[in-house]
Amino acid sequence: MRILILGAGAVGLSLAAKLSAVCDVHAVCRKRHADMIEERGLLMTGIWGEGKYKFSCGETVPEDMDFDYVFVSSKSIATEAICEQFAGVIKGKETISLQNGVGNEEIIARHTDKVIGGTIITGFEWRGDAEVHVSVEAGPMTLGRFPGGCDEKVEALVEIVRKAGISVQASDNIKGALWAKTIYNCALNPLGAIMGVPYGELADPHAWNIIREIVKEAFAVTDKSGVKLPWESADEYLAYLKDVQLPSTAAHHSSMFQDITASRKTEIDFLNGAVVSRAEKLGLQAPYNEFISEEIRFMEALNEKKA
């Protein structure tokens, strides 16, 4: 079994490290990480285990390699460029989006008719070149045929990931799972970035008032779109967020905070921005999501001025 991982950052390289124990893996990543992995291996610490992992990686895909599955694990803002760059590799292959937000699978579907959606609610933090700390996990990885259903190819992939020691489950409602993760990210990710605090601080009543409205707007979009979520109402999800998800990720700094701190573009347009754009198409309003999206874009603009 051969697996290719495109756009491998902290998530993709950690996944490659774990999968390398059970199958052949090649990861396309930045040169500095590839050089370090070749020299001493990827260093991983945290809840996925600790150790050094060596596996095939580089800035390109070897011409003589064929793959059974292709993961795209880049930031959502890079999905289009990656699919265009590796269109010949992706075409006709089982291709999995393991990314944040909504809209990535639709982009991938323009390049292959075999799309698998994936979610992972796990914290990955760079500690140096080819050095990742896996800090928190709010649930298992979820994989399913996009836009819906489950089949032998999905089940086979789930078994491979499970053998690699990663908590994973199959879903016949991957669109619902993708939106469930997106709502979680919409609720916490940008607000944690703007305030510069770990998720646990967002239980403050003033922050929670903002989170409540962000979530309600997102639920209005999914309700009108016919997306089936694991919770019947926004209030039911908010209780789950406060009692289960928030405590398990209390010490985690959001990926958006890490991006802003490093002067990188964020994924806001695939998260809260996507809620806003889809709300507009449905004749709905999403002022809280729109405001927080503009706040993040303002922070991005300030970083661009400093560059």
Steps between C-alpha positions, in 0.01 A plus 500: 500500500639838398376833633594848381458808717493836321551832676645326804544742786475409867184292446614325182850418624363364828257286304781382271711406800228282649400343167862419415484213749227318305539603132720682249465876534631800310438853628534817293624769736735795530866433428620590849275236653594238239871562558459466876291183469766345279773603746347402833132428446180678600494562873155448650391555858165502676189286500581319173816364658862607505773402260695561180345401167671470162294469182511605135441872452599797286371796303377284211333166430740233367408422138525124545256484793131409482265544794182340634394805702592868486454727803483877465593643839596857412342818621168549323627812325750278312256229385438644154871551427593151621227335293614687190868422561438129556198457272662210317570320828153554646300411189313174551646447849323467832574847639434602859467852633630515857463874543309770680176655385251432223558519127822298464326185379320693227835631375655151501193361319590712198813285462381150594166323531621305804480738796511405868429763763690497827502679832759505775451702819852472635753766595832499311767756590838558337791484744768539231581375151352149463406506869133480599321484835154341495327670788126430520230286340129579514384188315603235247590563139193451281506381137214459256409509133424856392232630484347200679516127551764244585659220296781243491768755409407717797486202736840378376653841566345515846659163580844621384477814713383296799793257461731801508376574852276795422147520638269498197142424394307468175194715429224483239425868572839664446341831401343516844835414661677770299247761607519380862875562503458829313254630758744403778774692321274797427410523866851492645773543239469870401401627844799320655722660234364852549533487878824299499374253757470120522156351452432456873481877546207515256266357766486855639136621484588797276680280250225241523238757401688547171550126451130436552401733217769366264370147555134598458573663165691192381213273604255718306714439188521123549128475578403678181759304298364166618825396672442244774709574808551279808302751708138602461553865586761769556428492873564126512833546323600795721453279806722232340758762406516637854488168686707274271696668220617813680643320808687248282670780302523761776878547476508513119580817305303514177659436160382847400691650792811312387449630144450861609802482731713369211355759256340229286164515323224329695217269394229746600332488155443125538365537856299802617533657156340191348209530743450859385518425126262205527262696721480770232415242233223366723355843576624492859709741704809408704623827658709341776684275256543794263641724771751247629606418142573868440696517826728217385540654154598829666766317701627339180515843334701642788747213466535571129586864575775388740654264241 
